[in-house]
Amino acid sequence: MNYATITFLCFLLAVGILYFAVPRRLQWSILLIASLTFYIFSCGTKIVFLLLAAAVLYTAALILDHFDRRFMLQKKALDKADRKLLQQKTNRCKKTVVLISVLLTLLMLLGTKYFNFFGSIINTAGRLWHHDQLFPVLTIMMPLGISYYTLMGISYIVDVYRGTAKAEKNPLMLLLFLCYFPHIVEGPFDRYEALSQQFRTPHPICYDNLKNGGIRFVWGLFKKIIIADRAGLIVNTIFSDLSLYSGSVQGFAVLLYTLQIYAEFSGCMDMVCGASQMFGIKIAENFRHPFFSRSISEFWRRWHITLGTWLKDYVFYPVSLSGHFKHINKMIRTHIRSKHFLMLLPSAYALFFVWFCNGLWHGASGKYIFYGLYYYLLMMLGQILKPVTEKLLQSLSITKDAAWYHFLEIVRTCIIVCFGMMIFRSASLSQAWKIFANIFTSFHISGLFDGTLLLKGVSAGDYLILLIAFLILLTVSLLEERGVDLRELLSRQILPLRWSLYLILLFSIIIFGAYGGNFTNTTFIYGEF
């Protein structure tokens, strides 16, 4: 069920009426029924994977809680030495439970999303020893949101192990956390402690929540239907046969794809955050105007924020605290004398796993792994050269806070991101390389103005609408980046002006939205991951 459809709007309205009509203590159950209905409507019997994951995680958390309660009871009768031994034994048992539950949960993800990818690697290796087709190539339809609820489930069980979350006694509440319909398709990655209390809290109908959530939902719809879907038709047409276009047109398609994926992904986040706010439930923010970033690391702190924090908490820190990392860190300190590299190399080692997992999470393909390592290498290169660049700036008397230098840093970051999106959108690494080469070897500016871009189903009016919508998006983003709360600002305006602006936004979607023909049933890009 696509968020940007009349079907979903009707679904959301029906859920809202039931949610506020039932006794408040039962509101969470309406959300659970709605989420399961949404899931079954979207992918049918594949709900079995979700139910299995919930069952594994629920059982594992109860076992962890049992170990903790047993330890608390037994330690009172023990001296310090025996208490320490019991603590070590309990921790080993708990680690085993966590390991088994995480592996079982990941196994479902690996078996659906990555089976053919790893199978092809094994088959390629097998051919070296004259063993053909060790693993069959299967046609697998991936369950909706499995990449999201798997990682959220892992965060839950690890947090229970760490003691930052309590084991849930109600299996239906845990199931609601995993399949909550506003975040099941594209995230964000919510944490259990942040949502479970909100699910249990009664939420009376609130005009401000309905109004602000509705405005945000419509704004996300504007970005999705007017910008992303219209840009998507152009991008898809050009990428369907790149040989027909010069390097300038291919470069334009890359720029347009960058706009498309940002408008679509951030628009989806606006829709789901707005929908959830109408129920009185706040889910995690996933974007903070990433294209105003001055560096790649800052960009990734603003783009897909919850994925970055998940990787930091459940990949970076575990690697940094592991025994083999301490051994490597000790070896580095023994052989390296440079303070700069002593600080850099340990974090570089841990960050490699973060960016490898980042790339692999996006898709079962070598290009996605390269995509993650592309950013890793650039970030590491920036850190390695940091002393050199700082000395160069000092020698040239360039102030980092100068407005022109700030602007150049933003432009540089945007260019790097666009090349990253080129890798992301290309069918393969070889195609990405061809586009990269063509941009520099067959760039003909005339290709942008000679009618080549008037593709089938795309008129000059579509480009004008796209330009105006982009300028509106840019203006709103600039104001918000400067700390202006536009919804709060609008709420202070007189009623006729305020509702005139709301209606203009709504009717612009109805009139200029990308409906019909080639625009029909455009799915969310990140919904595929």
N, C-alpha and C positions, 0 to 999 in steps of 0.2 A: 504494500500500500504506500504509494508515493505521498510524501508530505504536501507536495505542491499540486494537489488535485481536489476537485469538489468532493470526491468520495471521502478523503481524509477530513475535510472541513465538516462534513455532515457527521462523520464518526466523532470528531472532537466535540461538536455541539451536543450530541447524544450523551457522550461520557460526562460532559460538564453538567448537564441537567441531572443525571443520576447521581453524580458525585455530591452535589449540593442538596439533593432531595433526601438522601438516606441519612439516618442518624450518624453523627460525625465520627463516632467510634468505628463505623463500618466503611469510612471513606477509602481507606487503604485497600479494602477488598474490591471496591469498584475499580480502582486502578489496576489491581491484579487481573480481574476478569477482562478489563479493556485491553491490557497488555497481551494476555494470552490470545484473545480474539484477534488482535492486530497481528500477532505472530502467526497464528494458524491461517489467517486470511492471506498472509504474505508468502508463507512457505510450507503450509500443510503439515505433513507427517514428519518433516525434519525437526519438529519441535522435540522429538525424542532425544536429540543431542543436548538440547537445553535442559531437559528434565534430568537426564543422566548426570550432567555437570552439576546441577543443583543438588542432586542426591549425594554425589561423591563429596562435595564441599561441605554440605550440611553434616554428614556423618563424621567427616574428618574433624570438623570444628568441635563437635560434641566430644570426640575422643580426646582432643587436646584439652578441653575444659575438664574432662574426667581426670586426666593426668595431673592437672594443676590442683584440683580439689583434693586428690589423694595425697599429693605432696604436702599440702598445707596441713592435712590431718596427721600425717605420719611424722613430720619434722618436729612436732612439739615434744615427742618422747625420745628424741635422739640428741646425742651430744654434737658438738660442732663438726667433728671429723666425719661422723656417720651422716650428718645432715648434708655435708658437702658431697659425699659419695651418692646419696640419694638424689641430690640435685643434678649431678652429672648423668646418672642413669635416666632420670626423668627427661632431661634435655635430649638425650640420645633417642629415646622413644618418641618424643615429640618431633624431632627432626625427621625420623623415619616416616611418621604419619604425614607430615607436610610433603616430603619428597614423593611418597606414593600418590597422594592426592593431586599434587601438581602434575606428575607424570601422566596419571590417568586423564586429567583434564586436557593436558596438552596433546595426548594421544588422539583425542577426537579432532582437534584442530589439524594435527599433522596428517591424519587419515583422510581428511576432506580437502583441505587447502593445499597441502604440500606433498601428497602421496606421489603424484606424477612427477613433480619436480625432483624429489630425492630419488625416485625410481629411475628417472632418466640418467641421473649421475651414476647410479650403481650399474645401470645397463651399459653406459659408456665405458666404465672401468672394466666391466665383465668382458667386453669385446677384446680387450688387450690380452685376455687369457682364453679367447675363443669361446666365450659363453654368451650366447645371444639371448636377449629378452628375458633376463632374470626376473624382472618385474613387469607385469602387464600395464598397458596404458588404459586407464579407466576414464569413463565419462562420469564425472562427479559434479553434481549440483551442490554448491556450498550452502550450508544452512545460513539463514539470515543472521547477521550480527555475531557470528561465532568468533571472529577476531576480537570483538569488543567484550562480549560477556566472558570469554575465556580469561582475558587479562584482568578484568574486574574481579572474577572469581579467584584468581591467583592472589590478587592484592588482598582480598578478604581473608583467605586462609593464612597468608603470611602475617597479616596484621593481628589475627587471633593468636598466632604463635608468638609474635613479638609482644603481645599484651596491650597493643594500642586499640584493639577492638574486642568486644565481647562476643563469645559464641552465641549465635542466634538459636533460640529454642523453638521458634516457630518456623517450620520449613517453608511455609507460604510467604513469609516476609522476606526470606532470602531469595526465593524465586522471583518475587516482585523486584527486588534490587537488580537481579540479573536481566530481567526481561522488560523493565519499565519502558513503555513504548516511546517516550520522547528521546531516549538515548540508545535504543537498540540498533538503529540503522547505521548511524555515523558517529556514535559517541555523543557527548564526551565520556572519558573514563572517570566515572564518579567513584568515590570511596564509600564504603559501607557505613561508617560512623557518621558521615555527612548526610546521608539520605535516610537511614533507618529511623532516626529520631523524627525527621520531618514526616515520614510516612505515618508514624504513630500519633503525631500531633493533630488534633482536630483543626480544620481550616474553615472558618465561616466564609460566606461569600463576601468578597471585598472588591469594591468598585475600582480602587487604585490598581489592584492586581489584575483585574480583568482589562482595564484600560491600557495599562503599561504593557502587559503581556500581549494584548491584541495588537498594539502599535508595533511592538517588536516583531511579532509574527508577520505582519503585513510588510514591514521593512525587509525582512528576510525573503518574503515572497517576491518583492520588487527586485532584489538582487538575483534571485534564482531565475525568474521567468523573463524579466526584461533584459538582463545582462547575460547571465550564464547560458541560458538556452539559445539565445540569438547568436552569441559568440560561438557556442558549441557547433552549430550548423556549419559555420564558416570553417572552423578548425577541422571538423571531421571531413568536409569536402576536400580541403587541401591535402590532408594527411592520407586520404584514400588513394591518391595517385600523385605523389610528390614530384615525379618525373615531369609532370606537365607545367611545373612552376619554377621560376627563377629563385635564386637565393634570397632576394629581397622579400618575395611573397612567402617563402618558407620561414624566414625570420619574423615576418609579420604574424604568421600563424602561431609561432612560438610565443610571441608577446600576447596575442589574443588568448591563447590557451592559459597563460599565467593569470590573465584577468578572469577568464572563465572559471578556473578551479578555485580562485580566491572568492569570487562572487558566489559561487555555488556552495562551497564548503562553509564559509562564514555565514552565508544566507541560511543554510540548513541549521547552523548553530543558533542563529537568531530565531528561527521558527520553533525549534524544540525548546529553547530557553523560554521563549515567549509563551508557548503552549503550557509548559510546566509551571510558569509563574501564575498563570490563570488559576491553577489548582492550589496556589499558595506554596509551591515547592520550588526551591532554588537549586538548580543543577550547576555543575562547574562551568566556568567560562573557558572557552577554547581559543579565543583570538583576542589580540590587543594591537590592532593596526600594524601588522608585521612589516609592511612596506615602507615604514618610516624608520626602520632599523639602520643603525650605522655599521653593523658588522653581522657576519653570519651567525655567530653565537647568540647575538641579541635577536636576530630574526627567529631563531628556533625557540627562544624564550617567549616569543609572541605568537608563533604559528603552532597550531595543534598543541597547545600548552599542556593539556592533560596527558598526552602521550609522552611528552618530554619529562614531566614530573614522574610518570610511572616508570620510565626507563631509568631515571635517576635513583628512585627509591628501591627498585626491585632488580636492577642490573648493576648500575654503577656502584652503589654502596655495598652490596654483597660481594662484588669482585674486589673492591677496595679493602674489605675487611677479611678476605679469605686468606688461608695459610699460604697458598702459592703466591699471592700478591705480596705478602710480607717478605717471602723469600726473594722475589724479584726486586723488591724495593731495597732490600739489604745488599743485593748484588750490585745494583745501580750505585748505591752510596759508596761501595767499595772501589768501583772502577771509574766513577765520574767525579771530576773536581769542580766543574762549572756549576755555580749556584743556580743559574738560569735553567740548565738541563736537569739538575737535581730536582727542581720543582716541577719541570715540565714532563719528564719521562714517566713517572708513576701515573699521573693523571692521563697521559696519552695512552698508556697500556689499558687502563680501565675504560676509557672512552672508546677504544676500538670496539669493544663488545657492545657498547651502547649503540654505536652507529651501524654496526653489522646487524644488530637486532632491529634497529629502526628500518633499515632497508628491507630486511627479510620479512618484517611484519607487513610491509606494504604489498608484497606479492611474491608468488612462487616463481621467481625468474631471476636470472643472473643480472638483468638490467636494474632490478630494484636493489640488489645488494650493492652494485656499483653506484647507484644513486645515493645510498647511505654513506658509502666510503668516499664519494666525491666531496661531500660536505666535511667529512672527517679530515680528509687530507688538506683541504683548504683551511680549515680551522687550525690544524696543527702547523701548517706552513705559516699562518699568520702569527701564531704564538712563537714559533722558532725565530721569525724575523722581527719580532716586536722590539728588541733592543736596538736593532739596526734602524728600523723606521722611526723610533723615538729620537735617536741621535740625528737622523736626517732632518726631522721636523725642527729640532733645536737649531741645527746649523743653518736652516733656511728661514729661521725666525717665524715659523708657522704656528699659530695658536690653534689648538684642537677645538676650542670653543667658537672659533670664527664661523659665522653663518655660512660663508661660501664653502669652507672645508667640511662643515656638517652636511651641506647639500651634496658635495662630491662623494662623501662616504655613503650616503643613502643611494645615490645613483650607482655606485660601484656594487653595493649589496644587491640592488635590484637586478643588475646585469648578471651577477653570479647566480641569483635565484632563477632567472629566466633560462640560463643554460642548464640548470638543474631540472627545470620543468621540461626542457627539450628531451632530456634523458627519460624523464618520467612518462612523457606522452608517446615517445617513439615505440614502435613495435619491437625493436631490438637495439642492441648497442651499435650494430653496424649501421642501422638506419639513422641513429642519432649522430654518428660520426659523419655520415654523408650530408646531413643537414648542416652540421657545424662547418664542414668544408665548403658547402655551397654558399653559405652566408658570406664567406670571405672571398670566394673565387668567382661567383656568378651573381654578384649583387648589382642589380640594375634598378635604380630608383624609379625608372619609368614604369616598371611592372606594377607599382602601387597606384598608378593614375591612368593607365591605358585601357581600363575596363576589365582587366584580368580578374579583379576581385568581385566583379558582378557575377557571382556564381549562380547556379540554378537554385531558384527559390530565395535568392538574396538580392534585394534592390538597394539603390542608393539611399532610400528612406530608412532601411534597416541600419545602415552605417550611421546615419544621422541620429536615430534613436539611441543607438549604442553609445555614440559620443556624448550625447546629452545626459544619458543615464550614468555614464562613467564620471562626468563632471559633477553630477549630484553626489555620487558616491565619494568622490575625492573631497568635495566641500564638507560633507558630513564627517568624514574621517579626520580631516584637518581640525575641525571644530572640537571633535571628541578628543583628539590627541592633545589639544591645548586645555583640556579639562572642562569643556563645556558639556553639561548634561542636557542634551537636546530635549529629552522627554520632560525633564523638570522645567526647562525654559518654555516649552510649549504649554505646559500646564498653567503657567502664569499669565498667558495671553488671554484676551477677551474671548468669550465663547464663540462668536461668529468667525473670528480669525482662526482660532484653534481648530474648529471643525471643518473649516474650509480647507485647511492644509491636510487634515486627515482624509477628507473626501478626494482631494486632488491626488494624493498618493494612491488611494484605493482605485479610483477610476483610471489612473495612468496604467495600473496593472491590467485592468479589464480591457482598456483600449489598445495599449501598446504591448501587452504580453505576447510572448511567442507561442501562439496556439495554432493547432491544425497543421496539416501537411507534414513537412519534414521535422516539425518541432514536437510532434505528438509523442507522449510517453517517454520523455527524456528522463533517464534515471540519474540518481546521484552518483558522482564519480567515486567518492569515498565509501559509498555503500557497497562497492565491489570488494573492499578490502576487509 
